[in-house]
Structures are given as structure tokens and as C-alpha cells.
Amino acid sequence: MKNTETLYRLAEKAALGLTTYEVPLALTHVTEALYDPVLLDTKSKSQSFNQARQTKAAAYETLRAKRADAEVFLQNTRNYLSAFIGFNWSAAWVPLGFINGSLRLPTRDPGRCQLLEKFALYFANHAAHENAALLFTATRATALGIALTDALTVVDNCKIDTRAKRDARDAAELTLENTLQTLWTELETVLPPIDPRWLKFLDRIPGDPRVPEAVEDITAQAQPGGIIALDWEDATRAASYQVFKQVVGVDAEPVLALTVDESDAQLAGLPVGATVRLQIIATNSVGPAAPSEVIELQAA
């Protein structure tokens, strides 16, 4: 299998192929009853993995925010305490976590959390040095330390969850790929190598190593709201179709807008009143066909 995108595209194609040809071809090794749960399980695990990644990204955003709050507090509080302890390092700074003759702040989160604990303890023992108005307090230091620690814990848990769901997705995709291979092996016993019905299951006809014919007879209709509906005749040997658009005055050259398996498509979100040029290229696993003629119309 070339890549994940190819796997899912062929998997969806195979599902439709089984719906149409399982009975006529008397398929027994991979049936809809066997195949559909495999596909649904793989899609579900892929979705769970993607959601886990989004959750992890949000956790990192929260961590960055809590880290920034801690850094600002530590820097401002260190500067504030200099009036009491001294502007240069001395042994008096050691209880606050500054050792080895330096007042530099830590650059890693565990060090920040440790320093916040030290600051909280210092203020608890030196209440006269607290400044509630400026939030230089033991309570503030403790709260920031807890927030940063909690954010780190959430990120760690998200990492574990994401890895687990990635592994589950990968295992499901392997099962799906093996199921497809079993289906294709059985199809070889019931379909001639040049049978066009292969295109319901694959991107190509095994016995016909040619690119598709070019797309012809395109109709395009502008609909209100910046929508253009396209339809065209099926191209021989085509497994999918790439729809390119170029909004005149916006796109310097045609850009890929859609890839579809059927011979129709709908483009949305086009600038109302803009001139749009459209072109369709039929493809299969051998390669792309020659581009269709360019269709030009105005978005409604």
C-alpha cells in the first residue's frame, strides 16, 4: 500500500464494490458482513487517534500558558525580593532555590516547579516580605506551581494516550490492508485481468496498464452562494478524478480543489461574481490522463 490516504480511498472503494458485486461474483472469502466491521473499526480508531492528537495539542497550549505565567512570576518575584536579599547572589538566596552562585531562572519545567515551591515556602516563613497587591505571595506561588504541575501531568497523559491510540490505529489499518489483499486475491479467481469491474475495487485494471482516457463532455452550472456543480461522462479506466480550479485574479495558476471517485462534483465557497476556470484530470494507479478542456464560467 502506498500510503494511508491510498489505503482509505481503496477501502471505501472496496466497500462499494462489495455492495454491488459480492452476490454476482459469488465472493466468499471477504463478504460485506466480514468487511464492513473491519472498515468501521479502522475508521473509528483513526478518528480516536486524530482526536487524541487534538487533545494533546490543546494540552500543550495550556502548558505553554501556565509556563509563561510561572516564568513571569518567578522573574518579577526574584527582582522584587532583591530589595530584601540583595541584587547579587549570596547564601541568603539558597533557600529560594538559587544555588551555585547564580540568580538565573531555570529553563526546564521541573526546575520552575521546584523554584515555585521554594518561593512559596520563603513567603510562608517571611510574611513581611509578601506583597498582596502585586501578588508576590505564598498563595500565588503555590497556585502557579500546582497549575504548572497539573499541566505537565495532562501533557504526559496525553502523550501516553496518543501513543496507545496510534498503535491501535496502526494495528487496525494492518488488518484492513490484509483484508483488502485477501479480497483482491479472490477477485483474481473470478475476474479476468481486463474486466472493467476491477475499477470498482482498485485504481486500475490489472491487465490494462494504461492511464485513463481524458475527461470529455463536461457540464458546469453556477448556483447561488458561490457554488458550481460539475458533471461529466465516465472516462475509460478512470479510478478517480482531480478537479482543478483557478479563480481569475486570485489564483496565479490552477490549484487542486477536489479529488472524487464519481463523475460529478460540487465546488463551494467561490467568490460571487468571480470568473472561474475549471479542468478535470482522470487518474488511476498508472498515472493521470491528459487534462480535459478548460471550462470557464462566472460564480453566482
C-alpha positions as CSV (number, residue, x, y, z in Angstrom):
1,M,0.0,0.0,0.0
2,K,1.5,3.4,-1.0
3,N,0.2,5.5,1.9
4,T,-2.6,5.9,4.4
5,E,-4.6,8.1,2.1
6,T,-4.5,5.4,-0.6
7,L,-5.5,2.7,1.9
8,Y,-8.6,4.6,3.0
9,R,-9.6,5.5,-0.6
10,L,-9.3,1.9,-1.8
11,A,-11.0,0.7,1.4
12,E,-14.1,2.9,0.6
13,K,-14.0,1.8,-3.0
14,A,-13.9,-1.9,-2.0
15,A,-16.9,-1.4,0.3
16,L,-18.9,-0.1,-2.7
17,G,-17.6,-2.8,-4.9
18,L,-18.7,-5.5,-2.4
19,T,-22.2,-3.9,-2.2
20,T,-22.5,-4.2,-6.0
21,Y,-20.6,-7.4,-6.8
22,E,-20.5,-9.7,-3.8
23,V,-23.5,-11.7,-4.9
24,P,-23.0,-11.6,-8.7
25,L,-19.4,-12.7,-8.3
26,A,-20.2,-15.2,-5.5
27,L,-17.5,-13.9,-3.3
28,T,-16.9,-15.9,-0.1
29,H,-13.6,-15.1,1.5
30,V,-14.3,-11.4,2.1
31,T,-18.0,-10.5,2.2
32,E,-19.8,-7.3,3.3
33,A,-20.6,-9.0,6.6
34,L,-16.9,-9.6,7.3
35,Y,-15.5,-6.5,5.6
36,D,-17.7,-3.7,6.9
37,P,-16.9,-4.2,10.6
38,V,-13.2,-4.2,9.8
39,L,-13.5,-0.9,7.9
40,L,-15.7,0.7,10.6
41,D,-13.3,-0.3,13.3
42,T,-10.3,1.1,11.4
43,K,-12.1,4.4,10.8
44,S,-13.2,4.6,14.4
45,K,-9.6,4.0,15.7
46,S,-8.3,6.5,13.2
47,Q,-10.8,9.1,14.4
48,S,-9.9,8.3,18.0
49,F,-6.2,8.9,17.2
50,N,-6.9,12.2,15.5
51,Q,-9.0,13.3,18.5
52,A,-6.2,12.3,20.8
53,R,-3.7,14.4,18.8
54,Q,-6.0,17.4,19.0
55,T,-6.4,16.9,22.7
56,K,-2.6,16.7,23.1
57,A,-2.1,19.9,21.1
58,A,-4.6,21.7,23.3
59,A,-2.8,20.3,26.4
60,Y,0.5,21.8,25.1
61,E,-1.2,25.1,24.6
62,T,-2.3,25.1,28.2
63,L,1.1,24.1,29.3
64,R,2.7,26.9,27.4
65,A,0.3,29.4,29.0
66,K,1.0,28.0,32.5
67,R,4.7,28.0,31.9
68,A,4.6,31.7,30.8
69,D,2.6,32.6,33.9
70,A,5.3,30.9,36.1
71,E,8.2,32.5,34.3
72,V,6.7,36.0,34.7
73,F,6.0,35.4,38.4
74,L,9.5,33.9,39.0
75,Q,11.3,36.7,37.2
76,N,9.3,39.6,38.8
77,T,9.4,38.0,42.3
78,R,13.1,37.5,42.1
79,N,13.6,41.1,41.2
80,Y,11.2,42.2,44.0
81,L,13.0,40.1,46.6
82,S,16.3,41.6,45.6
83,A,15.4,44.6,47.7
84,F,15.4,42.4,50.8
85,I,18.1,39.8,50.0
86,G,20.4,41.7,47.7
87,F,20.9,42.2,44.0
88,N,23.8,39.8,43.8
89,W,23.9,36.2,44.7
90,S,24.7,35.2,48.2
91,A,24.0,32.3,50.6
92,A,20.8,34.1,51.5
93,W,19.3,33.1,48.1
94,V,19.9,29.4,48.6
95,P,16.6,28.9,50.5
96,L,14.8,30.3,47.4
97,G,16.4,27.6,45.2
98,F,19.3,29.7,43.8
99,I,22.5,27.7,44.1
100,N,25.9,27.6,42.6
101,G,26.3,31.3,42.8
102,S,23.7,32.3,40.1
103,L,20.4,34.0,40.1
104,R,19.5,32.6,36.7
105,L,16.0,31.2,36.4
106,P,15.6,27.5,35.4
107,T,14.9,26.7,31.8
108,R,13.0,23.5,32.3
109,D,9.6,22.9,33.9
110,P,10.7,20.7,36.8
111,G,13.1,23.4,37.8
112,R,10.4,26.0,37.6
113,C,8.1,23.9,39.8
114,Q,10.8,23.4,42.3
115,L,11.5,27.1,42.4
116,L,7.9,28.0,42.9
117,E,7.8,25.6,45.9
118,K,10.8,27.4,47.3
119,F,9.2,30.8,46.8
120,A,6.0,29.7,48.5
121,L,8.0,28.4,51.5
122,Y,10.0,31.6,51.7
123,F,6.9,33.8,51.8
124,A,5.3,31.5,54.3
125,N,8.3,32.0,56.5
126,H,8.8,35.7,55.7
127,A,5.2,37.1,55.6
128,A,6.5,40.6,55.9
129,H,8.1,40.3,52.5
130,E,4.8,39.4,50.8
131,N,3.1,42.0,48.6
132,A,-0.6,41.1,48.1
133,A,-1.2,44.0,45.8
134,L,1.5,42.8,43.4
135,L,0.6,39.1,44.0
136,F,4.0,38.3,45.4
137,T,2.6,35.8,47.9
138,A,2.9,32.2,49.0
139,T,-0.6,31.6,47.8
140,R,0.2,32.8,44.4
141,A,3.5,30.8,44.2
142,T,1.6,27.7,45.3
143,A,-1.2,28.1,42.8
144,L,1.2,28.7,39.9
145,G,3.2,25.6,40.9
146,I,0.1,23.4,41.1
147,A,-1.2,24.8,37.7
148,L,2.2,24.1,36.0
149,T,2.5,20.6,37.6
150,D,-1.1,19.8,36.6
151,A,-0.5,20.9,33.0
152,L,2.7,18.8,32.8
153,T,0.7,15.8,34.1
154,V,-2.0,16.3,31.5
155,V,0.6,16.5,28.7
156,D,2.2,13.3,29.9
157,N,-1.1,11.5,30.0
158,C,-2.0,12.8,26.5
159,K,1.3,11.5,25.2
160,I,0.6,8.1,26.6
161,D,-3.0,8.1,25.3
162,T,-1.9,9.3,21.8
163,R,0.7,6.6,21.5
164,A,-1.8,3.9,22.6
165,K,-4.4,5.1,20.1
166,R,-1.8,5.4,17.3
167,D,-0.8,1.8,17.9
168,A,-4.4,0.7,17.9
169,R,-5.0,2.6,14.6
170,D,-1.9,1.1,13.0
171,A,-3.0,-2.4,14.0
172,A,-6.4,-1.8,12.6
173,E,-5.0,-0.4,9.4
174,L,-2.8,-3.5,9.0
175,T,-5.9,-5.7,9.5
176,L,-7.8,-3.7,6.9
177,E,-4.9,-3.9,4.4
178,N,-4.6,-7.7,4.9
179,T,-8.4,-8.0,4.4
180,L,-8.1,-6.0,1.1
181,Q,-5.3,-8.2,-0.1
182,T,-7.4,-11.3,0.6
183,L,-10.3,-9.7,-1.4
184,W,-8.1,-8.8,-4.3
185,T,-6.6,-12.3,-4.3
186,E,-10.1,-13.8,-4.5
187,L,-11.1,-11.3,-7.3
188,E,-8.2,-12.6,-9.3
189,T,-10.0,-16.0,-9.4
190,V,-13.4,-14.6,-10.6
191,L,-12.5,-11.6,-12.7
192,P,-10.5,-11.6,-16.0
193,P,-7.5,-9.3,-15.8
194,I,-9.0,-6.8,-18.2
195,D,-12.5,-6.8,-16.7
196,P,-13.6,-3.2,-16.1
197,R,-15.3,-4.2,-12.9
198,W,-11.8,-4.2,-11.3
199,L,-12.2,-0.4,-11.1
200,K,-14.9,-0.9,-8.5
201,F,-12.2,-2.4,-6.2
202,L,-8.9,-0.9,-7.5
203,D,-7.4,2.1,-9.1
204,R,-6.6,0.1,-12.2
205,I,-7.4,-2.8,-14.3
206,P,-4.6,-5.3,-13.7
207,G,-4.4,-6.4,-17.4
208,D,-4.6,-2.9,-18.8
209,P,-1.6,-0.9,-17.7
210,R,-2.7,2.4,-19.4
211,V,-3.7,5.7,-18.0
212,P,-7.3,6.7,-18.3
213,E,-8.9,8.4,-21.3
214,A,-9.3,12.2,-21.0
215,V,-12.5,13.5,-19.5
216,E,-14.9,14.9,-22.0
217,D,-18.5,16.3,-22.2
218,I,-18.2,18.4,-19.0
219,T,-21.3,20.4,-17.9
220,A,-20.9,23.1,-15.3
221,Q,-23.7,25.1,-13.6
222,A,-23.2,28.1,-11.3
223,Q,-25.6,28.1,-8.3
224,P,-26.3,30.8,-5.8
225,G,-23.8,31.3,-3.0
226,G,-20.6,30.7,-4.9
227,I,-21.4,27.0,-5.8
228,I,-20.6,25.3,-9.1
229,A,-21.9,21.9,-9.9
230,L,-20.0,19.8,-12.3
231,D,-20.8,16.6,-14.2
232,W,-19.1,14.7,-16.9
233,E,-19.0,11.3,-18.7
234,D,-17.1,8.5,-17.1
235,A,-13.6,8.2,-18.5
236,T,-12.4,4.8,-19.6
237,R,-10.1,3.2,-17.0
238,A,-10.5,6.1,-14.6
239,A,-10.4,5.3,-10.9
240,S,-10.7,8.9,-9.6
241,Y,-10.9,12.4,-10.9
242,Q,-9.0,15.5,-9.9
243,V,-10.8,18.8,-10.2
244,F,-8.6,21.9,-10.7
245,K,-9.9,25.4,-10.3
246,Q,-8.4,28.8,-11.0
247,V,-10.2,32.0,-9.7
248,V,-9.1,34.7,-12.2
249,G,-7.4,37.5,-10.3
250,V,-6.8,35.3,-7.2
251,D,-5.0,32.1,-8.3
252,A,-1.8,32.5,-10.3
253,E,-2.3,29.0,-11.7
254,P,-4.8,26.2,-11.3
255,V,-5.0,24.5,-7.9
256,L,-6.3,21.1,-6.9
257,A,-9.8,21.7,-5.4
258,L,-11.2,18.2,-5.1
259,T,-10.5,14.5,-5.8
260,V,-13.6,12.4,-6.3
261,D,-14.3,8.8,-7.3
262,E,-17.5,9.5,-9.2
263,S,-18.0,11.6,-12.4
264,D,-19.6,14.6,-10.7
265,A,-18.5,17.2,-8.1
266,Q,-19.6,20.4,-6.4
267,L,-17.3,23.3,-5.6
268,A,-18.4,25.7,-2.8
269,G,-17.1,28.9,-1.3
270,L,-16.2,30.5,-4.6
271,P,-16.2,34.3,-4.7
272,V,-19.5,35.5,-6.0
273,G,-19.2,37.2,-9.4
274,A,-15.6,35.9,-10.0
275,T,-14.6,34.2,-13.2
276,V,-13.6,30.6,-12.5
277,R,-11.7,28.3,-14.8
278,L,-12.2,24.5,-14.2
279,Q,-10.4,21.5,-15.5
280,I,-10.7,17.8,-14.7
281,I,-8.0,15.1,-14.9
282,A,-8.9,11.4,-14.8
283,T,-6.4,9.3,-12.9
284,N,-5.6,5.7,-12.0
285,S,-2.6,4.0,-10.3
286,V,-0.7,4.1,-13.7
287,G,-0.9,7.8,-13.8
288,P,-3.0,10.8,-14.9
289,A,-4.8,11.2,-18.2
290,A,-4.4,14.3,-20.4
291,P,-6.3,17.2,-18.9
292,S,-9.8,18.0,-20.0
293,E,-10.6,21.2,-21.8
294,V,-10.9,24.3,-19.6
295,I,-14.4,25.3,-18.6
296,E,-14.8,29.0,-17.8
297,L,-17.9,30.5,-16.1
298,Q,-18.9,33.1,-13.5
299,A,-19.7,32.2,-10.0
300,A,-23.2,33.2,-9.0
